[in-house]
Amino acid sequence: MPINCEYLNLDDINNMFSKVLYEFPVEQISIKFPRWIDGLECSHPLKMELYDEIKEAFSDVTVLKDVSTCVSKIKQTQIIARTSIADIKLGDR
């Protein structure tokens, strides 16, 4: 990422760190479902299809910047109407 250090400002530094941090590998993805989905049996066809769609969407995720693309894939499915990224913990263990 080429940057002229002579004219470097706070926004440039924040942008650099943001790009670097989003290249780190994904360690864990937590997904929250509505309670009614959690209440379904694991063998329920809707729940099985939901899990398959999520597995498919996140199969290629390797680094943090890939997560938003995966969320976009989920939005395009027929059984999921809304998704969002609630939190990304950079440097948390």
N, C-alpha and C positions, 0 to 999 in steps of 0.2 A: 504494500500500500504506500505509494509515494506521497510524501508530505514535505512541504518546505518548512523546515524547522525555524527559519528566521521569522516566519509569520504564523507560527503555531499558536492557537488559542485554546481555551477550555473546551469549546465544542469539538475541535479537532481531536483533542486528547480523549474526550468521552467517546467519540466515534471510533477511535482506534481500539480502545479497551472493549467496547461493545463487540466489535468485529472479532477480536481475539477470543473473548469469553464464549461467544456463540460457536466457536470451533471445537470446544471441549466435548468429549463424548457424553452421551446420555447414559445416566446410571439407572434411573428409575422413572417410570411414568405411572402416576396414580390417576385413576379415573373414578369420578363420582357419578353414580346413577341415581335416578329418582327411586324413592323407596319402593314403589310398586314393582319396579324391575328387580330390585334385590329380593323381593318376596316371591318371585317366580321360581319354580323348580329349575335346577340346572339343565334338565332335559327339555324344558319348554322350548318349542320351536322359535319363538320370538327371541328369547334370551340366547339361544344357540346362534341364531342369525346375527344378532347384535355382536356377540363375541367374535364371530367369524369376520364381520365387517371391520372391527377394531384391529384384529390381528393382521388382516390384509393391509389396512391403512398404515399401520406402524411397522410393517415388516422391513422397510428400507431405512428406518431411522437409525442414524449412527451418531450424529452430532446435534447440538441444541438448535442450530439454525434449521434443521430438517423438521422439527416438531410442528411448526406452523403449516408446512406443506401437508403433513399427515392430517392435521386437524381439518384442513380444506378438503382433503379426500373424504373424510367422514361426513362432512356437510353435504356431499354429493350423493350419499346413499339414500335409499328410499325410506328407511326406517328411522333415521335420525334427523330431527328437525332443527336442532340447535346445539352448537358446541361453543366452548370458549376455553381459553387458557387462563386459569385463575392465578397461577403462580409459577414462576421459574426461580428455583433456588440455585444461584451461582455460588459455588464454593461452600455449600452446605453439605454436611455428611450425616 
